[in-house]
Amino acid sequence: MVVIPVISSKGGVGKTTIAANLCTALAQRGRQVLAIDLDPQNALRFHIANEPQACDSGLVEAATGLMPWARAIRPAHGGVMLLPFGDVDDERQIAFEQQLARSPGWLGDTLERFGLPAGTLVVLDTPPGPSVYLQQALRAASFGVVAVLADAGSFATLPIVERMLDKYARPRGGYLGTGYVVNQIDPGKRLNHDVFELLRQRLRPELLGMLHLDQAVPEALASAAPVQRYAPMSQATQDIDACAERLLERLDTARQAASFPTLRTTETNR
């Protein structure tokens, strides 16, 4: 099981869109994918659920014992399985957040109990900025995907995400690395282009890819379909596919690197 939270330091960067389309792109490559919506907005369903209206219950209900986990997980586009957050009122949301605060390792422990097949990719959509949901996601993370825009706001708030990664993810032995996706690149806008160049220079070793501004993305959302299905020949589809390929390459490289010390230790013991 590889846990991949998609995170951002601020809202409006297309984090949920990136999470949803990464899920379907990874599934198209033969990977088993479980998408989990950790954002109380419960918006991931509108991108990939076969029946978005049927996703009004999910994670919170299962976590509080009101429904079985197997019933909370629903089929989604492209063979992805989706665990929606569910539509909950403010009192139940606060109670759930208090439960998460009391049990810092709840998400990781819960995923272990799922008994998912080896190699399953668990993609988490998280709320923007620091939250108890992000803490849970980073404590369970194998690899973090950070969504940013090529604007001054994203550049200025990157340290927020970096601090969270340094605190909850990077110190753990099982953490394989971080990748950045720069969204809504518009080469026709000078400021957008200049900020992107700054981001590319800063993030170059960890840059997964960039997503060009493409009208196919909002059109796909309006059609309740992943962009790969709605517009398979679009620039957005090409960009998402490139990010998915790069993500899988990064995971494979990190796993191989992590295995070398074990092999050396075994040979030494012999």
Buried (B, 14 or more C-beta within 10 A) or exposed (E): BBBBBBBBBBEEBBBBBBBBBBBBBBBBEEBBBBBBBBBBEBBBBBBBBBEBEEBBBBBBBBBEEEBEBEEBBBEBBBBBBBBBBBBBEEEBBEEBBEBBEEEBEBBBEBBEEBEBEEEBBBBBBBBBBBBBBBBBBBBBBBBBBBBBBBBEBBBEBBEBBBEBBEEBBBEEEEBBBBBBBBBBBBEEBEEBEEBBEEBBEEBEEEBBBBBBBBEBBEBBBEEBBBBBBBBEEBBBBBBBBBBBBBBBEBBEEBEEEEEEEEEEEEEEEE
